[in-house]
């Protein structure tokens, strides 16, 4: 979705493959009215057929749903799976120790976290 800001300012669909959109109706022989997301609501929603491509389904596009346990207060209890990297930085006179934690193997979601905080919340990672 790079260029969306430029797209919304210039009123043109600059990146050709921006996303999948539902066709509302056909207008004439070569134009279609499509449903646009709220981010692009200021664009004109009628496009020439040369700007649209047919969607070809692929098994790679199907996402598997994980079993997620949601608590009554609607918070998800996420735990990191693995520590990938350890880093120390000097900030004035203090040493700041951080770790790079892998949260989800499927999506490769990783974040840098404070080591002390993670030692308290996830001691099993530091064995």
Backbone as numpy.savetxt, mean C-alpha at the origin, in Angstrom:
# Nx Ny Nz CAx CAy CAz Cx Cy Cz
1.24 4.64 -8.90 0.42 5.82 -8.90 1.28 7.08 -8.90
2.48 7.01 -9.45 3.29 8.22 -9.54 2.65 9.14 -10.55
2.75 10.41 -10.32 2.20 11.37 -11.25 0.73 11.68 -11.03
0.13 11.17 -9.95 -1.29 11.44 -9.71 -1.51 12.91 -9.42
-0.62 13.54 -8.64 -0.75 14.96 -8.36 -0.70 15.77 -9.64
0.26 15.42 -10.51 0.37 16.09 -11.80 -0.88 15.82 -12.63
-1.39 14.61 -12.55 -2.58 14.23 -13.30 -3.77 15.06 -12.89
-3.96 15.23 -11.59 -5.13 15.96 -11.13 -5.03 17.44 -11.46
-3.82 17.98 -11.51 -3.68 19.39 -11.86 -3.90 19.64 -13.35
-3.38 18.75 -14.20 -3.45 19.00 -15.63 -4.72 18.46 -16.26
-5.55 17.76 -15.50 -6.81 17.18 -15.99 -6.59 16.11 -17.05
-5.42 15.50 -17.08 -5.14 14.44 -18.03 -4.74 13.19 -17.27
-5.02 12.04 -17.84 -4.63 10.78 -17.23 -3.23 10.46 -17.71
-2.24 11.11 -17.11 -0.85 11.00 -17.56 -0.29 9.59 -17.51
-0.29 8.87 -16.37 0.17 7.48 -16.43 -0.92 6.63 -17.07
-0.58 5.91 -18.13 -1.59 5.16 -18.86 -2.26 4.09 -18.01
-1.51 3.43 -17.14 -2.07 2.34 -16.37 -2.17 2.75 -14.91
-3.19 3.49 -14.59 -3.36 4.04 -13.25 -4.10 3.09 -12.33
-5.01 2.31 -12.84 -5.76 1.39 -12.00 -6.88 0.73 -12.76
-7.68 -0.07 -12.06 -8.83 -0.72 -12.65 -10.06 0.09 -12.32
-10.85 0.39 -13.34 -12.04 1.20 -13.15 -13.24 0.53 -13.80
-14.39 0.68 -13.19 -15.62 0.11 -13.74 -16.17 1.04 -14.82
-16.57 0.44 -15.94 -17.17 1.21 -17.03 -18.65 1.38 -16.72
-19.12 2.64 -16.71 -20.53 2.93 -16.45 -21.34 2.76 -17.72
-20.89 3.44 -18.79 -21.63 3.32 -20.05 -20.73 3.70 -21.21
-21.13 3.26 -22.37 -20.42 3.57 -23.61 -21.03 4.84 -24.19
-20.18 5.75 -24.60 -20.64 7.01 -25.19 -20.12 7.04 -26.62
-20.99 6.87 -27.57 -20.57 6.84 -28.97 -19.80 5.57 -29.28
-18.94 5.62 -30.31 -18.20 4.44 -30.73 -16.85 4.31 -30.03
-16.26 5.41 -29.60 -14.89 5.35 -29.10 -14.68 5.97 -27.72
-15.73 6.20 -26.95 -15.58 6.81 -25.63 -16.38 6.04 -24.58
-15.84 6.03 -23.35 -16.49 5.35 -22.24 -16.50 6.25 -21.02
-17.59 6.20 -20.27 -17.67 6.88 -18.98 -17.32 5.84 -17.92
-16.35 6.19 -17.04 -15.89 5.24 -16.03 -16.04 5.82 -14.63
-16.04 4.95 -13.63 -16.10 5.36 -12.23 -14.68 5.65 -11.76
-14.46 6.86 -11.25 -13.13 7.26 -10.77 -13.13 7.30 -9.24
-11.99 7.01 -8.60 -11.91 7.10 -7.14 -11.97 8.56 -6.69
-12.26 8.81 -5.41 -12.36 10.18 -4.90 -11.10 11.02 -5.15
-9.93 10.37 -5.17 -8.68 11.09 -5.41 -8.68 11.76 -6.79
-9.36 11.16 -7.74 -9.38 11.68 -9.11 -10.73 12.27 -9.50
-11.53 12.67 -8.51 -12.88 13.14 -8.80 -12.92 14.43 -9.62
-11.83 15.20 -9.61 -11.83 16.44 -10.38 -11.47 16.20 -11.85
-11.19 14.96 -12.24 -10.94 14.63 -13.65 -12.26 14.39 -14.36
-12.27 14.65 -15.64 -13.43 14.32 -16.46 -13.48 12.80 -16.58
-14.63 12.18 -16.37 -14.69 10.73 -16.29 -15.04 10.04 -17.61
-14.90 10.73 -18.73 -15.11 10.12 -20.05 -13.76 10.02 -20.74
-13.42 8.81 -21.19 -12.12 8.56 -21.80 -12.26 7.92 -23.16
-11.35 8.27 -24.04 -11.28 7.67 -25.36 -10.80 6.24 -25.22
-11.26 5.38 -26.09 -10.95 3.96 -26.02 -9.44 3.70 -26.10
-8.67 4.58 -26.71 -7.22 4.39 -26.82 -6.52 4.53 -25.46
-7.17 5.18 -24.49 -6.59 5.34 -23.16 -6.96 4.21 -22.21
-7.87 3.33 -22.63 -8.32 2.25 -21.78 -7.78 0.92 -22.29
-7.53 -0.01 -21.38 -7.06 -1.35 -21.74 -7.97 -2.37 -21.08
-8.14 -3.50 -21.75 -8.94 -4.58 -21.20 -8.16 -5.25 -20.08
-8.85 -5.60 -19.01 -8.21 -6.29 -17.89 -8.06 -7.76 -18.23
-6.85 -8.28 -18.09 -6.57 -9.69 -18.31 -6.33 -10.31 -16.94
-7.18 -11.26 -16.55 -7.06 -11.83 -15.22 -5.82 -12.71 -15.11
-5.28 -12.76 -13.92 -4.08 -13.54 -13.66 -4.16 -14.08 -12.24
-3.69 -15.31 -12.01 -3.70 -15.84 -10.63 -2.83 -15.02 -9.68
-1.87 -14.26 -10.21 -1.02 -13.42 -9.37 -1.80 -12.27 -8.73
-2.94 -11.90 -9.32 -3.73 -10.78 -8.82 -4.63 -11.16 -7.65
-4.75 -12.45 -7.35 -5.62 -12.91 -6.27 -4.85 -12.87 -4.96
-5.42 -12.21 -3.97 -4.79 -12.11 -2.66 -5.43 -13.11 -1.71
-4.61 -13.80 -0.93 -5.12 -14.72 0.07 -5.43 -13.95 1.34
-6.54 -14.29 1.96 -6.97 -13.61 3.18 -6.46 -14.41 4.37
-5.79 -13.72 5.29 -5.31 -14.35 6.52 -6.42 -14.37 7.56
-6.35 -15.35 8.46 -7.26 -15.35 9.61 -6.76 -14.31 10.59
-7.56 -13.30 10.81 -7.17 -12.20 11.69 -8.08 -12.22 12.91
-7.48 -12.22 14.08 -8.24 -12.17 15.32 -8.32 -10.72 15.78
-9.53 -10.19 15.88 -9.73 -8.81 16.29 -10.30 -8.81 17.70
-9.70 -8.00 18.56 -10.17 -7.91 19.94 -11.43 -7.05 20.01
-12.09 -7.06 21.18 -13.33 -6.30 21.35 -13.12 -4.80 21.18
-11.93 -4.31 21.53 -11.66 -2.88 21.37 -11.21 -2.56 19.94
-11.35 -3.52 19.02 -11.06 -3.40 17.59 -9.60 -3.12 17.28
-8.70 -3.52 18.17 -7.27 -3.38 17.90 -6.71 -4.72 17.47
-5.80 -4.69 16.56 -5.15 -5.89 16.06 -3.85 -6.08 16.82
-3.63 -7.26 17.34 -2.42 -7.54 18.10 -1.36 -8.08 17.14
-0.53 -7.20 16.61 0.49 -7.58 15.63 1.82 -7.80 16.35
2.49 -8.87 16.00 3.79 -9.20 16.58 4.79 -9.38 15.45
5.99 -8.86 15.62 7.01 -9.05 14.58 7.44 -10.51 14.52
7.82 -10.95 13.33 8.19 -12.35 13.12 9.69 -12.58 13.25
10.48 -11.57 12.88 11.92 -11.78 12.80 12.65 -10.44 12.88
13.87 -10.47 13.40 14.74 -9.29 13.40 15.68 -9.42 12.22
15.68 -8.42 11.35 16.50 -8.48 10.14 17.82 -7.74 10.27
17.84 -6.66 11.06 19.04 -5.84 11.14 19.05 -5.10 12.48
20.23 -4.79 12.97 20.40 -4.01 14.20 21.28 -2.82 13.87
20.92 -1.66 14.43 21.65 -0.44 14.09 21.80 0.43 15.34
22.93 1.09 15.48 23.16 2.03 16.58 23.51 3.40 16.00
22.89 4.43 16.57 23.18 5.80 16.14 23.51 6.63 17.36
24.42 7.56 17.20 24.81 8.46 18.28 24.01 9.74 18.11
23.20 10.07 19.12 22.41 11.28 19.10 22.85 12.11 20.30
23.62 13.15 20.03 24.28 13.95 21.06 25.14 13.03 21.92
24.76 12.79 23.18 25.58 11.91 24.03 24.94 10.54 24.23
23.81 10.30 23.62 23.10 9.03 23.81 23.27 8.12 22.61
23.37 6.82 22.88 23.35 5.83 21.81 21.92 5.35 21.64
21.41 5.42 20.42 20.07 4.95 20.11 20.20 3.63 19.36
19.66 2.56 19.93 19.73 1.24 19.31 18.37 0.93 18.67
18.39 0.60 17.39 17.16 0.25 16.68 17.32 -1.10 16.00
16.18 -1.73 15.73 16.18 -2.99 15.00 15.22 -2.89 13.83
15.52 -3.62 12.78 14.62 -3.70 11.64 13.81 -4.98 11.80
12.49 -4.84 12.03 11.63 -5.98 12.31 10.78 -6.32 11.10
10.70 -7.61 10.80 9.82 -8.12 9.75 8.49 -8.47 10.39
7.41 -7.83 9.94 6.10 -8.03 10.54 5.27 -9.06 9.79
5.43 -9.12 8.48 4.61 -10.02 7.67 5.45 -10.55 6.53
5.65 -11.86 6.48 6.50 -12.44 5.43 5.88 -12.30 4.05
4.55 -12.40 3.96 3.89 -12.36 2.65 4.04 -11.00 1.99
3.85 -9.94 2.77 3.92 -8.59 2.21 5.28 -7.95 2.39
6.19 -8.62 3.08 7.53 -8.10 3.36 7.46 -6.74 4.06
6.51 -6.60 4.98 6.35 -5.35 5.73 7.41 -5.28 6.82
8.26 -4.25 6.75 9.36 -4.09 7.70 9.37 -2.66 8.23
9.74 -2.51 9.51 9.88 -1.18 10.10 11.07 -1.16 11.05
11.59 0.03 11.27 12.65 0.23 12.27 11.97 0.56 13.58
12.36 -0.15 14.65 11.76 0.04 15.97 12.88 0.22 17.00
12.54 0.86 18.12 13.51 1.00 19.20 13.74 -0.36 19.85
15.01 -0.69 20.08 15.36 -2.01 20.61 14.78 -2.23 22.00
14.86 -1.24 22.88 14.35 -1.40 24.25 12.85 -1.67 24.26
12.13 -0.94 23.43 10.68 -1.13 23.35 10.35 -2.54 22.87
11.09 -3.03 21.89 10.84 -4.37 21.36 11.26 -5.45 22.35
12.31 -5.21 23.14 12.71 -6.19 24.16 11.62 -6.36 25.20
10.92 -5.27 25.53 9.83 -5.35 26.51 8.59 -6.02 25.93
8.25 -5.70 24.69 7.00 -6.23 24.12 7.17 -7.59 23.46
8.36 -7.92 22.96 8.58 -9.19 22.25 9.90 -9.83 22.69
9.98 -10.30 23.93 11.25 -10.87 24.41 11.65 -12.15 23.68
10.68 -12.84 23.07 10.99 -14.10 22.37 11.92 -13.89 21.17
11.98 -12.68 20.63 12.84 -12.41 19.48 14.31 -12.28 19.88
14.55 -11.99 21.15 15.91 -11.73 21.60 16.54 -12.93 22.32
15.76 -14.00 22.48 16.16 -15.27 23.06 17.38 -15.26 23.79
